Amino acid sequence: MVRDLLNAEINERPVRSSTSSLSPSCRWPRILRTSSSRHADQPDAVNHLAAGGFIAQQRNVVLVGGTGTGKTHLVIAIARSCIRSRAHGRLYNVVDLINRLEIDTRNGRQWRLAEHLNQTDFTALDELGYLPFAQSGGQLLFHLVSRLYERASVTTISPSENGPACSTPR
């Protein structure tokens, strides 16, 4: 009995450490499973992404669909599975990310975030194209993604195929 408890304790350690990687400080808002996703009717595609092969191949993922179709839910569930397999990742709302990049640029630390994200395996950018932002913000985002290219996988979540990724305020 004690031996079984010790084995269970040892087997639970990786789960605990990966669960702590999903804490709010890592920007993963809630713990979701791929099996609870609305996209569970496409198990091959979901399981392929959840296995993390796109990370190993440094491939990017783009999810496009209407509001409320479960894109963010799916990315969180896939990320949870990848993190359980020891991958490191971050989730950012694009508008919040651009605001942070602009603040860092004003403070003379424009590539600090890029250097940090280069140490992760993947970065998820949520709501790209949902809200317009200034051209300077679009340029900062472009440079960030350029720096991540071939070093980390970038997952982009966009509400529609036609939504503007960047627009200049009038």
Secondary structure, 3 states (H helix, E strand, C coil): CHHHHHHHHHHHHHHHHHHHCCCHHHCCCCCCCHHHCHHHHCHHHHHHHHCCHHHHCCCCEEEECCCCCCHHHHHHHHHHHHHHCCCCEEEEEHHHHHHHHHHHHHCCCCCHHHHHHCCCCEEEEECCCCCCCCHHHHHHHHHHHHHHCCCCEEEEEECCCCCCCCCCCC
